Amino acid sequence: MLLTSFPAGPLQANCYFVAAGEGAPCAIVDPGMESFEAIQKVVDQHGFTVAAVLVTHGHFDHMWCAQDVAAAYDCPVWIHPADRHLLSDPMAAISGQSAAMLREQFAGIDMPEFGEPADVRDAVDGARIEVGELVLTVDHCPGHTPGTVMYRVDYPGPEPVSQVAFSGDFLFFGSIGRTDLTGGDHAQMQQSLRDKVLSLPDDVVVLPGHGQQTSVGREKATNPFLAELSA
């Protein structure tokens, strides 16, 4: 398996690429702000065929370039139905005051004309997404947004790792996604953590939407939000 990534835009949202190997079909996870040119370079460098764009949730820093990438490579965009409307109106997930502040903060950045890509598919719980030889499974994890999902894929390498999980803003190194934004729900987040994290093997590697990678075992042992649930 080939995994690579880069942090995109001023909010440094991780954009990931996953493929069976060089020259294989790949999925791009969370093409965020100012990511399009960097995505093109990675695709050309590895000879990828872009098979899918996978969006973990509808916040703009994770799907800013989804429409452009889908159009350039003629591929579908996967997103949970509860967040699908944010493809066309990402500011609907942000309060009016916060949206105004962000527009001022990013005044020098060209704002795309957001809209649904030509081919949008439902990343519902349990869905299986084929990307060449790889199959990614969708876990619906509401709490950060109503449509937050993780994408998990089996890891075939020699390391003691069973799967890799792209967790977006659901689970971080030592923390979890915030629930105080529009659509956030702390009770749902706790239930999602119980159902979708505590049930996973410790050797699952977690690739979050911001910051460094971690593992399910490490988070079970040290993440205060998971310790609270276990207690």
Secondary structure, DSSP 8 states (H G I E B T S, - for coil): -EEEEEEETTTTEEEEEEESSTTSEEEEE---TT-HHHHHHHHHHHT-EEEEEE-SS--HHHHTTHHHHHHHHT--EEE-GGGGGGGT-GGGGS-HHHHHHHHHHTTTS--------S-EEE--TT-EEEETTEEEEEEE-TTSSTT-EEEEEE--SSSS--EEEEEETSEETTEE----STT--HHHHHHHHHHHTTTS-TT-EEEESSS--EEHHHHHHH-HHHHHHH-
